[in-house]
């Protein structure tokens, strides 16, 4: 059995994660992150992990299935 793939994403700050970058320029930050890391990007925001989905099939799966 193969190991699960570890998703890469921006690291951010120790406690706040990527929150300051999201607040400064949300749209530009999300565009850069999607170009840099691909279709599924985990981002730490405060003490939680949020996932940015960039492929329409992934968004459809989450919203409809």
HUMOKA-V477344 format. One record per run of one state. SS is the DSSP state (H for helix, E for strand, L for the rest). FROM is the first residue (numbers start at 0). LEN is the number of residues. If there is no record, write none. Layout:
BEGIN
((SS,FROM,LEN) (SS,FROM,LEN))
END
This chain:
BEGIN
((L,0,12) (E,12,1) (L,13,3) (E,16,1) (L,17,1) (H,18,6) (L,24,1) (H,25,12) (L,37,2) (E,39,6) (L,45,2) (E,47,6) (L,53,2) (H,55,9) (L,64,1))
END
